[in-house]
Amino acid sequence: MRAVPVTAFTASSALGIGQSETLVALRAQRSGLAHRAFETVEQPMWIGEAPGVDEERLPAALAAYDCRNNRLAWQGLQADGFAQRVAAARARHGAHRVAVLLGTSTSGILQTEQAYRRRDAASGALPPDFHYRQTHNTNSLAEFVRAALELQGPAMVVSTACSSSAKVFAQASRWLALGLVDAAVVGGVDSLCLTTLYGFGSLELQSPEICRPWDANRRGLSLGEAAAFALLERDGDAAAWLLGCGESSDGHHMSSPHPEGAGAAAAMRGALASAGLTPAQIDYINLHGTATPNNDSVEDLAVRTVFGAQLPCSSTKGATGHTLGAAGGLEAVISMLALQHGLLPGGLNLQTPDPALRCNYLSENRSTALQRIASNSFGFGGSNACLIFGKEAA
C-alpha cells in the first residue's frame, strides 16, 4: 500500500487527556488503573477511568447525543487541537470529502442500562428522554462525531470487538487509495458500562487484582475506557506515517484465539507485506497483551513465529486497561508517540516473568531511535489486525 500521512492524532484515557499527559504517564511508568467501583457494580476490580467524563457537557445542538460514550468522544476531539485540525482539513478538501470511520464495541449502552432503571412502573416503557439511535446504537458514535466536526463525507462504525479501532485505519487507507475521500477521521471510543464489567467477570476473564501482562501469575484483564482519534489525509505534513495494515479472521472460537496463533500471525505477515517490509525492519511491537493466560501465550507464540524472539515488545494495557473497541486506536496513538519521542514503553505490573513466554518483553522503559513500530489488536471471534507506523514514508 502507499504510505498514508497521519497529520494529527490524540487520545483521552485513564492516563490523561491528550498527547502530553499520556506521554508523561508513559515516561513515568505510571498506571492509570485504580481499584475502585463504577456505577452499581459490586465486585473486586481495577479499572481505567478517563478523567472528567461525567463533567463534560455537549453543545446544545448535540444534546440528543448525550451519553457517557459521546461525552468521552467529545473530550477526545477537543484535546491537542484535534477538532481544529479537522476543521482545517475540511476547509482544504470540502466537508463531503472527509470521512469518519470509527470503532466501538459497546457504544452508549450505559445510557440504556440507566434508562431501564427508569421504566414506567405500569407499562414498562422506557423514559421519553431516552434516545436509542443517538446513544446506544453502534452507529451513534460516527453520527455524533460527524455532526460535531461538521463533516458530510461517508461515515461508518466497525464493531469487531477489540480489533475495531485498528481495522478502521485499514479501511480508511483503502478509501483514500480508491479516491473516495481525501481525508478520514479514524479511531475509536469505548466507555465503561455494566454489561462489560459484569460480562467479563462472568467469563472469568477479569482479574480481581491489577492486570499483569506476560506475568506467570496473570489472572486476567482490567477494563478501561478511551477515545482515540487520528486524521489521515491523502497529502499533508505527517506527524507519522501509516505504512501497512494486515487483517485476518481465523474464526477458531467465539472468545479464544487459535491455539497456534494462526490468525494473529497472518495479520502480522499481512501488515509487513502491505508495507513492503521484512520483520528485521520493525523496531518494536505494541502487543495486544490482555493479561489473560491464554491470549498472552498465543500472542507470544505468534510474534515469535513471525519476528523471532529478539524484537523488543510490550503491552501498555497495564497502564491503560483494556479499552476494548478503542484499544486499537489508543495503542496506535501510543505507538506514534513512541516513534516521535524514541520511547519504548515498558509493560507495567510484571512481577514474575512467565518462563513459557519467550518474546523479548520489556518491563522497563527504553530510549532509542525508532523508525517503525507494529501494533497488534486481536478481537473475539478471531478478528485480528496489525498496523505498522513509521517516522518516514519509506
C-alpha positions in Angstrom: 0.0 0.0 0.0 1.0 3.6 -0.5 2.1 5.1 2.8 -0.6 7.4 4.3 0.3 10.6 6.2 -1.2 10.8 9.7 -1.4 14.6 10.1 -2.9 14.7 13.6 -3.7 12.4 16.5 -4.9 12.5 20.1 -6.3 10.3 22.9 -8.1 10.5 26.2 -7.8 7.6 28.6 -7.0 6.8 32.2 -3.5 8.1 31.5 -4.9 11.6 30.9 -6.3 13.8 28.2 -4.2 14.5 25.1 -0.6 13.6 24.0 1.3 15.5 26.7 -0.5 13.8 29.7 -0.3 10.4 28.0 3.4 10.8 27.3 4.2 12.0 30.9 2.4 8.9 32.3 4.2 6.5 30.0 7.6 8.1 30.8 6.9 7.9 34.5 5.7 4.3 34.1 2.5 5.4 36.0 -0.6 3.3 35.6 -4.0 4.9 35.2 -5.7 1.8 36.7 -7.2 2.1 40.1 -9.1 -0.2 42.5 -12.5 1.4 42.5 -16.2 0.9 42.0 -18.1 2.0 38.9 -21.8 2.8 38.9 -23.6 0.0 40.8 -21.0 -2.8 40.1 -20.1 -4.6 43.3 -17.1 -6.9 42.6 -13.4 -6.6 43.2 -11.8 -5.0 40.1 -9.2 -2.5 38.8 -10.5 -0.1 36.1 -9.0 2.6 33.9 -11.5 5.5 34.1 -10.8 8.6 31.9 -10.8 11.8 34.0 -13.7 14.2 33.9 -16.1 12.4 31.5 -19.2 12.9 33.7 -18.5 16.6 33.8 -18.2 17.0 30.1 -21.1 19.0 28.5 -22.1 18.7 24.9 -23.2 21.8 22.9 -26.9 22.4 22.9 -27.2 21.4 19.2 -25.8 17.9 20.0 -27.8 17.4 23.3 -29.7 14.5 21.8 -26.4 12.5 21.6 -25.7 12.9 25.3 -24.3 9.7 26.9 -21.1 8.7 28.5 -19.6 7.4 25.3 -20.3 10.5 23.3 -19.1 12.7 26.2 -15.8 10.8 26.1 -15.7 11.2 22.3 -16.2 15.0 22.7 -13.5 15.2 25.3 -11.1 13.4 22.9 -12.0 15.6 20.0 -11.1 18.8 22.0 -7.6 17.6 23.0 -4.5 18.6 21.2 -6.5 20.9 18.9 -7.7 17.9 17.0 -11.1 19.4 16.1 -9.3 22.4 14.8 -7.0 20.3 12.6 -10.1 18.5 11.2 -11.7 21.9 10.5 -8.6 22.9 8.5 -8.8 19.7 6.5 -12.5 20.3 5.9 -11.6 23.7 4.5 -9.0 22.3 2.3 -10.8 19.3 0.9 -14.5 20.1 1.4 -16.8 18.7 4.1 -18.1 16.0 1.7 -14.5 14.7 1.1 -13.7 13.9 4.7 -14.8 10.5 6.0 -15.5 9.3 9.6 -14.5 5.7 10.3 -14.6 4.7 14.0 -14.6 1.5 16.1 -16.6 0.7 19.2 -17.8 -2.4 20.9 -20.5 -1.2 23.3 -21.1 2.4 22.2 -23.5 4.1 24.6 -25.0 1.0 26.2 -24.7 2.5 29.7 -27.4 5.0 28.7 -29.8 2.1 28.0 -28.8 0.4 31.3 -29.6 3.6 33.2 -32.9 4.1 31.2 -34.1 0.6 32.2 -34.0 1.7 35.9 -36.5 4.5 35.0 -39.0 2.4 33.1 -42.7 3.2 33.6 -43.9 1.0 36.5 -47.2 0.2 34.8 -46.3 -0.2 31.2 -42.6 -1.0 31.3 -42.0 1.7 28.7 -38.6 3.4 28.6 -38.5 7.1 29.5 -39.3 9.5 26.8 -35.9 11.3 27.1 -34.1 8.1 26.1 -32.8 8.4 22.5 -31.6 4.9 21.4 -30.4 6.0 17.9 -28.3 8.8 19.2 -26.8 7.0 22.2 -26.9 3.2 22.4 -27.0 2.4 18.6 -23.5 1.5 17.5 -23.6 4.0 14.6 -24.4 6.8 17.0 -20.7 7.3 17.6 -19.9 8.0 13.9 -23.1 10.1 13.6 -22.2 12.2 16.6 -18.5 12.7 15.6 -19.6 13.6 12.0 -22.0 16.2 13.3 -19.6 17.5 15.9 -16.9 18.1 13.3 -19.4 19.4 10.7 -18.4 16.8 8.1 -20.5 15.4 5.2 -18.4 12.6 3.9 -19.2 8.9 4.3 -19.3 7.6 7.9 -19.3 4.1 9.3 -18.6 2.2 12.5 -16.6 -1.0 12.7 -17.6 -3.3 15.6 -15.3 -6.3 15.6 -14.6 -6.4 19.4 -11.1 -5.4 20.3 -9.8 -5.0 16.8 -12.4 -2.4 15.9 -10.4 0.8 16.0 -7.4 -0.8 14.4 -9.4 -2.1 11.4 -10.7 1.4 10.6 -7.1 2.5 9.7 -7.0 -0.2 7.1 -10.5 0.7 5.8 -9.6 4.4 5.6 -6.4 3.7 3.7 -8.4 1.8 1.1 -10.9 4.6 0.7 -8.1 7.1 0.2 -6.4 4.8 -2.3 -9.6 4.5 -4.3 -10.1 8.2 -4.3 -13.5 8.0 -2.5 -12.3 10.7 0.0 -9.3 13.0 0.5 -9.1 12.7 4.3 -10.5 10.5 7.1 -11.1 10.8 10.8 -10.3 7.4 12.3 -10.0 5.9 15.7 -12.4 4.6 18.3 -14.3 5.2 21.5 -15.5 2.8 24.2 -16.7 3.8 27.6 -17.2 1.8 30.8 -20.6 0.2 31.3 -22.2 -2.5 33.4 -22.5 -5.0 30.6 -18.8 -5.3 30.0 -17.8 -5.1 33.7 -20.3 -7.9 34.7 -19.8 -9.7 31.4 -16.1 -10.2 31.6 -16.5 -11.1 35.2 -18.9 -13.9 34.2 -16.4 -15.1 31.6 -13.8 -15.3 34.3 -11.5 -13.1 32.2 -11.4 -10.1 34.6 -8.7 -10.1 37.2 -9.6 -9.1 40.8 -6.1 -7.5 41.0 -4.4 -5.1 38.7 -3.7 -6.8 35.3 -0.2 -8.1 34.8 0.5 -8.9 31.1 3.2 -11.5 30.5 3.3 -12.4 34.2 3.5 -16.1 35.2 0.6 -15.5 37.6 -1.6 -13.3 35.4 -5.2 -13.7 36.2 -7.0 -11.7 33.5 -7.7 -8.2 32.2 -8.5 -4.9 33.8 -11.1 -2.9 31.8 -10.6 0.7 30.8 -12.1 3.3 28.5 -10.7 5.7 25.9 -11.3 8.0 23.0 -8.6 7.9 20.3 -8.6 9.8 17.0 -6.3 10.2 14.1 -6.6 12.3 10.9 -5.4 10.5 7.7 -5.0 12.6 4.6 -4.0 11.9 1.0 -1.3 14.5 1.3 -0.1 16.6 4.2 2.5 17.3 6.8 2.8 14.0 8.6 3.2 13.6 12.3 3.7 9.9 11.5 3.0 7.5 8.6 0.7 4.6 8.3 2.9 2.2 6.4 1.0 -1.1 6.4 -2.2 -2.9 7.6 -2.8 -6.6 8.0 -6.2 -8.2 8.8 -7.3 -11.7 9.3 -10.3 -13.7 10.6 -9.5 -17.2 11.8 -12.9 -17.9 13.4 -11.4 -20.5 15.7 -13.6 -19.8 18.7 -16.0 -17.1 19.9 -13.8 -15.9 22.7 -10.5 -17.8 22.4 -7.7 -17.3 19.9 -6.4 -20.0 17.6 -4.0 -22.1 19.8 -1.1 -21.7 17.4 -1.8 -18.0 16.8 -2.5 -18.7 13.1 -4.8 -15.7 12.6 -2.6 -13.3 14.6 0.5 -14.4 12.6 -1.4 -13.9 9.3 -2.3 -10.4 10.3 1.3 -9.5 11.2 2.6 -11.0 7.9 -0.1 -9.1 6.0 0.9 -5.8 7.6 4.6 -6.5 6.6 3.6 -7.4 3.1 1.4 -4.3 2.6 4.2 -2.1 3.9 6.9 -3.9 1.8 8.9 -4.6 4.9 10.8 -7.5 6.4 10.5 -8.5 10.1 14.0 -7.2 10.7 12.9 -3.6 9.7 10.5 -3.3 12.7 11.9 -1.8 15.8 9.2 -2.6 18.4 5.8 -4.2 18.7 3.0 -2.9 20.9 1.4 -6.2 21.9 -2.3 -6.8 22.3 -1.3 -8.2 25.6 -4.5 -8.5 27.6 -3.0 -10.4 30.6 -5.4 -13.3 30.2 -3.5 -16.6 30.4 -4.5 -17.9 27.0 -4.2 -14.7 25.0 -0.7 -13.8 26.1 0.6 -17.3 25.5 -0.9 -17.4 22.0 0.4 -13.9 21.1 3.9 -14.7 22.3 3.9 -17.8 20.0 2.6 -15.8 17.0 5.1 -13.0 17.5 8.0 -15.4 17.7 6.7 -17.2 14.6 6.8 -14.0 12.5 9.5 -11.9 14.1 11.7 -14.2 16.2 12.4 -13.8 19.9 14.7 -10.8 19.9 12.4 -8.0 18.8 11.5 -5.7 21.8 7.8 -5.7 22.7 5.5 -4.9 25.5 1.8 -4.4 26.3 0.6 -1.0 27.5 -2.7 -2.4 28.9 -1.1 -2.5 32.4 -1.2 1.3 32.1 -4.5 2.0 30.3 -6.5 -1.2 31.0 -8.2 -3.0 28.1 -10.3 -0.4 26.3 -12.0 -2.9 24.1 -13.2 -1.3 20.9 -11.0 1.7 21.5 -7.8 -0.4 22.2 -6.5 -0.4 18.6 -6.9 3.3 18.2 -5.4 4.1 21.7 -2.4 1.9 21.0 -1.9 3.4 17.6 -1.7 6.8 19.3 0.8 5.4 21.9 2.8 3.9 19.0 3.0 7.2 17.2 4.0 9.0 20.4 6.7 6.3 20.9 8.0 7.0 17.4 8.1 10.7 17.9 9.9 10.6 21.2 12.1 7.5 20.9 10.4 5.7 23.7 9.8 2.0 24.1 7.3 1.8 26.9 7.9 -0.9 29.5 5.0 -3.1 30.4 3.7 -2.4 33.9 2.9 -4.7 36.8 5.1 -7.5 35.8 6.3 -9.3 38.9 7.3 -12.8 37.8 8.1 -13.3 34.2 6.5 -16.3 32.7 9.3 -18.7 31.6 6.9 -20.2 28.9 6.7 -16.8 27.2 9.9 -16.2 25.3 9.5 -12.9 23.5 11.8 -10.0 24.3 9.3 -8.4 26.7 10.3 -5.0 28.2 9.3 -4.3 31.8 11.3 -1.0 31.9 11.2 1.9 29.5 14.0 2.1 26.9 15.0 5.2 25.0 16.3 4.7 21.4 15.9 6.0 17.9 12.9 4.4 16.3 11.9 4.2 12.6 9.0 1.7 12.5 6.6 0.2 15.1 3.9 -2.5 14.7 0.8 -2.5 16.8 -1.4 -5.7 17.4 -5.1 -5.8 18.0 -6.9 -9.1 18.3 -10.7 -9.4 19.0 -13.2 -12.1 19.9 -14.2 -14.4 17.1 -10.7 -14.3 15.6 -10.9 -10.8 14.2 -7.2 -9.8 14.0 -5.4 -6.6 12.9 -1.8 -5.3 12.8 -0.8 -1.8 11.9 2.7 -0.5 11.1 3.6 3.1 11.7 6.8 4.8 10.5 8.6 8.0 11.2 9.1 8.4 7.5 7.2 7.3 4.4 9.8 4.9 3.1 
